[in-house]
Amino acid sequence: MLTRHLSGEIRHVLIVEDEPLLLLMAMDLVEEAGFSYLTANNADEALHILEGRPTICLLFTDIDMPLGSMNGLGLAFRVRNRWPPIELIVTSGHTTIKSSDLPERGRFFQKPYDAAEIIGVMRSMLITDSRLC
């Protein structure tokens, strides 16, 4: 069952991942957490989606993306500045970053990450006091 906002509309997680198998895994995690998702292959595509979808509550992005004008960390900072309410989860299998290197309220997970932990963090970020973002 998908979680809905108080207005009744379904809220989305935007997954930005260029590796097809990792994208499928992220899609499964979001669904298991009880949310709907949209996907993008790079930061530029993600920004285009964000422009037209006010129902996005969380950005789940990989840092390392060879295509596009910026990596996932740059995307996370752009999203924090332009859409402050959107929550941020940043992942990487190649780069390790400190919390202080993330935008405010951003969370970092090293790949391979623990699925149960990611699901728990998504739920805690998006559902507070029985309300969705």
C-alpha positions in Angstrom: 0.0 0.0 0.0 1.4 3.4 -0.9 1.5 6.1 1.7 -0.5 9.2 0.9 -0.1 12.9 1.9 -2.9 14.4 4.0 -4.3 15.8 0.8 -4.7 12.2 -0.5 -2.1 12.5 -3.3 0.7 9.9 -3.5 4.1 11.3 -2.7 7.2 10.1 -4.6 10.8 9.3 -4.1 13.0 10.3 -7.0 15.7 7.7 -7.5 18.7 8.9 -9.5 20.9 5.9 -10.5 22.7 5.1 -13.8 23.4 1.4 -13.1 20.3 -0.7 -14.1 20.7 -3.4 -11.5 21.2 -0.9 -8.7 18.3 1.1 -10.0 16.1 -2.0 -9.7 17.3 -2.6 -6.2 16.5 1.0 -5.2 13.1 0.7 -6.7 12.4 -2.4 -4.6 13.6 -0.6 -1.4 11.3 2.4 -2.0 8.3 0.1 -2.7 9.1 -1.9 0.4 9.2 1.3 2.4 5.7 2.0 1.2 6.3 4.8 -1.3 6.0 5.4 -5.0 9.0 6.4 -7.1 10.1 8.1 -10.2 13.5 7.4 -11.8 16.2 9.4 -13.5 19.5 8.3 -15.1 21.5 11.5 -14.2 21.2 14.8 -12.4 20.0 16.8 -15.4 17.1 14.4 -16.0 16.4 14.5 -12.2 16.2 18.3 -12.3 13.8 18.2 -15.2 11.5 15.8 -13.3 11.7 17.9 -10.2 10.6 21.0 -12.1 7.3 19.4 -13.0 6.5 17.1 -10.0 5.7 18.9 -6.7 4.8 15.4 -5.2 8.5 14.5 -4.8 9.5 14.3 -1.1 12.8 12.5 -1.1 15.8 12.4 -3.5 17.7 9.0 -3.4 20.8 9.6 -5.5 24.1 7.9 -6.3 27.1 10.3 -6.3 28.9 8.7 -9.2 27.2 9.3 -12.6 29.4 9.7 -15.7 26.7 11.5 -17.7 25.2 14.9 -17.1 26.4 18.3 -15.9 26.9 17.3 -12.2 27.3 14.3 -9.9 24.8 13.2 -7.3 26.3 15.3 -4.5 26.0 18.4 -6.7 22.4 17.5 -7.4 21.7 17.1 -3.6 23.0 20.6 -2.9 21.0 22.0 -5.8 17.9 20.3 -4.6 18.4 21.5 -1.0 18.8 25.1 -2.2 15.9 25.0 -4.7 13.4 22.6 -2.9 14.3 22.8 0.8 11.5 20.4 2.0 12.8 17.5 0.0 14.7 15.0 2.0 18.1 13.6 0.8 19.7 10.2 0.7 23.1 10.1 -1.1 24.9 6.8 -1.8 28.2 5.7 -3.4 30.2 2.6 -3.9 33.4 4.5 -4.8 33.3 7.7 -2.6 33.1 8.1 1.1 31.9 11.4 2.4 31.4 12.9 5.9 28.1 14.2 7.2 29.7 17.7 7.2 30.1 17.4 3.4 26.4 16.8 2.8 23.6 19.4 2.5 21.6 20.0 5.7 19.4 17.0 6.6 21.2 14.8 4.0 22.2 11.2 4.8 25.0 9.2 3.2 25.2 5.5 2.8 28.1 3.5 1.4 27.3 0.8 -1.1 26.6 -2.0 -0.5 24.1 -0.5 2.0 21.9 -2.3 4.4 18.4 -2.5 2.9 16.6 -2.5 6.3 18.5 0.6 7.4 17.7 2.5 4.1 14.0 1.6 4.5 14.0 2.7 8.1 15.6 6.0 7.2 13.2 6.7 4.4 10.2 6.0 6.7 11.7 8.2 9.4 12.4 11.0 6.9 9.0 11.0 5.3 6.5 9.9 8.0 6.4 11.9 11.2 3.4 12.1 13.5 1.5 9.9 11.0 1.9 12.6 8.3 3.8 12.2 5.1 6.1 15.0 4.1 
